[in-house]
Amino acid sequence: MKLGRKFKLEDADIERMEQMRKAGIPVSDILDYFKIGKTTYYRYINKSKVINAKIKINKIANIKLNRIANEIV
């Protein structure tokens, strides 16, 4: 069971946030643009990092499984 408020922003918004930050836009301007607080901003960024890490782990696991399967055959 997940507690707390649901996320306000969609995944596309989180990607946009990351792009804005990489482009050099200050965090304070990003907060104003999305109308969120600093804690919420970092919560979204951390959520994104966790999701990206899980995706990378799954890709690596699939590559290793394919290699093992090819060796067996």
N, C-alpha and C positions, 0 to 999 in steps of 0.2 A: 504494500500500500504506500502510495506516495503522498506525503503531507505537504502543505503549503500551497501558495497561489500558483496557478498555471502560468507558464511563460507567456508574456505579452507578444513577443516578436516571433516571427517565423524564421526558419533556417536561412532563407534568402536575405532576411534583414541582418542576421548574424554575419553572413558572408560579406554583406555590404559594410558592416561595421569594421570588419577586419581589413577590407580593402581601403577604407577611409584612413584607418590607423597607419597602414603600410604607406599610404600616400603622404603621410606626414601631418595629417589633420590632428590637432590637439584633442585629447580625450574630452575636455570640457565642451568643445564644439560638437563632438559626437553625442555627448549626453544631452545637449540641448536639442539636437536634430531629432533624436529618437524619444525625447522626453522621458528619460530614465535617470536613475541615480547612479552614483559611482559604484556602489556595491552590486547593483543589478548588472551594470556593464561588465564587471569582472566575473560575475556569475555566468553570464552568457559566453564570455570568452573562454572560461574554464570548461563549460559544457561543450563548446566547440572543440577544444583540445582533446577532451576525452573521447568524443565521437570520432575525430580524425585518428586518434591512436587505435581505437577499436577497429577501424577500417583497415589501417596498416597491418595490424596483427592478423586480421582475417585474410588479407591478401598474401602475407608471408606464409601463413598456415596452409592456404590453398596451393601455393607454389610448392611447398615441401611435400604435401600429400600427392600432388601430381608427379613429382620426381620419384617418390617411393612407388607409386602405382606403375610408372613406366619401368622402373627397375625390376619389379615383380613380373611384369609381362614379358 
